[in-house]
Amino acid sequence: MAYRALIVDDEVYAVMGIRSGVKWEELQIAEVYEAFHIREAMQVMNKIQIDILICDIEMPRGNGIELLEWVNEHSPNTETIFLTAHSNFSFVQRAIQLDGFDYLLKPVEYHILQTTIGRALDTIKEERELASLREQYKPYYNLWLKKKSLITDKFWNDLFSKKITCTKANTERLIHEYVLPLTAHTLILPIVISVEGWDRELNSADEEVLEYALRNIARDLMLQDRHGDVIQTKLGVNCVLLFLERADELDDSWLEEQCRQYIRYCHHYLYGYVSCYIGKPAVMSKISDMYHKLLDMEYSMMKQNSEVHWLKEQHSSKSGAKLPEFNTWTVLIEQGKKDDMEKELCRFFSKLNLEAELNTELLYSFYHSYMQMIHYILYKHGLSLHHLLQSRESLYHEAMPRSIIEMEEWSRRLLYIVHEQLHKDDSVIHRVQRYIQDHLSDTITREELADHVHLNPAYLSRLFKKEVGESLTDYVLNERMKVARELIESSTLPISDIAQSVGYTNFSYFTKMFKKQYQSTPQHYRRQLEETAMRSNSG
């Protein structure tokens, strides 16, 4: 994309110097215009869209501040770089309040000016891309508002959250009650779409609408003319449901290629990183279990990878009983849901008790899988089972339990010890919040936060929003702005230093974010505080 620049200065040699000193072609600036007073500059900008304005602040026939005020009204997408010959910036404060991009001292060093122009162009490019993105998903917004509470969405939400229990006996009734376009024999193939991150800094509203766009693209690419649905659960999980007449109706290679095409499309056009988790066709009474297996699979995927993953069923033992879903148990333990975990243990051993005879092979497999799960959880949290059990020698060195009752008792004791250690004074969300507080001056990404607490980025994002009530992006922004406001109120630090201390190297962008949060630029906010203090002292 080619850009246009305008140089405004009453000194002819200053204009000539900038024109010849900057390597415009490296910046992709195709056209450079000149003006020697602000009226002439206005005439140019009335005819041509200018991207970069380089302007002297002090000129005899109207100063740069007047021009910036006019530009903000008539060409708000133009970024302005001011030049000034004085280090005592009486005009500069007003220039910053009016959202000027930057200011440089005269005589200007051309390589510094070129770098500054480059940063301004980066800002323009980002804002244009985001504006284009919003324009693309605007049509989805109205649809999203109208269709948000469809009755079928409510059905799938209730089914997956187990508010509705679907059995072979009541399948027909539920289909009729919710007017579902399937029969009791229809197979349903679930595909969980895991949103792992974004290439752009988005707020909660933008993320919500973009995810609606992601679902519509999934509908176009994966459903095409097939029967099915694309939903988002109340926990924020996006899921494609394909309705099939036969298990072999879909070719696996075709479905994989559609998912890969979908992943590429989402990244290229919507700047989103997504992965697809493909389950196995199941009847309606089994689909909730299949959906939760995909969530377990997503949870175990620690890094964002923008890949297609196929579900591999866990092998059961020769008997009627089988090993539990240890991925689900891992989630329960890490989230501190000890009561739910106890119920899971009780359910598993109750099933085992129903066996005609003790299955020692299954008991042996359970023991080693359970130990492996505990080792894995503790390792993720920087702990060692050996050190944890040093004061409990009997539990650590005792032989593997030989009866179902002994195994259940051993499992419970180990659960209590691990739960007490992991959740005595902390939680995943608290650790994330503390990490954010400690790194406000750094760039903070969703993947970095997920790495810190050893969780899948998409899973952490949903968990955080559910527990805190706002997205990770909004939380980081709010915390940064709170600290910035406190520093403005309690210190005399320059605003530019405050911006850097809360992670903003682009001063103009910091000003915009602060104004968006508090309806005032940081400079104006500080001036209001000073004026209030002066009135208070004089009174």
HELIX and SHEET records of a PDB file:
HELIX    1   1 VAL A   12  GLY A   21  1                                  10    
HELIX    2   2 TRP A   24  LEU A   27  5                                   4    
HELIX    3   3 ILE A   38  LYS A   47  1                                  10    
HELIX    4   4 GLY A   64  HIS A   74  1                                  11    
HELIX    5   5 VAL A   92  GLN A   97  1                                   6    
HELIX    6   6 TYR A  110  LYS A  147  1                                  38    
HELIX    7   7 ILE A  151  PHE A  160  1                                  10    
HELIX    8   8 THR A  171  GLU A  177  1                                   7    
HELIX    9   9 SER A  204  ALA A  218  1                                  15    
HELIX   10  10 ARG A  219  LEU A  223  3                                   5    
HELIX   11  11 ASP A  252  LEU A  270  1                                  19    
HELIX   12  12 MET A  284  SER A  300  1                                  17    
HELIX   13  13 PHE A  326  GLU A  334  1                                   9    
HELIX   14  14 LYS A  338  ASN A  353  1                                  16    
HELIX   15  15 THR A  360  LYS A  380  1                                  21    
HELIX   16  16 LEU A  385  LEU A  388  1                                   4    
HELIX   17  17 GLU A  393  HIS A  397  1                                   5    
HELIX   18  18 ILE A  404  HIS A  423  1                                  20    
HELIX   19  19 VAL A  428  ASP A  438  1                                  11    
HELIX   20  20 ARG A  446  HIS A  452  1                                   7    
HELIX   21  21 PRO A  457  VAL A  468  1                                  12    
HELIX   22  22 LEU A  472  SER A  490  1                                  19    
HELIX   23  23 ILE A  495  SER A  501  1                                   7    
HELIX   24  24 PHE A  507  TYR A  518  1                                  12    
HELIX   25  25 PRO A  522  SER A  538  1                                  17    
SHEET    1   A 5 ILE A  29  ALA A  35  0                                        
SHEET    2   A 5 TYR A   3  VAL A   8  1                                        
SHEET    3   A 5 ILE A  52  ASP A  56  1                                        
SHEET    4   A 5 GLU A  79  THR A  84  1                                        
SHEET    5   A 5 ASP A 102  LEU A 105  1                                        
SHEET    1   B 5 GLY A 228  GLN A 232  0                                        
SHEET    2   B 5 ASN A 238  LEU A 244 -1                                        
SHEET    3   B 5 LEU A 187  TRP A 198 -1                                        
SHEET    4   B 5 GLY A 272  ILE A 278 -1                                        
SHEET    5   B 5 VAL A 308  TRP A 310  1                                        
END                                                                             
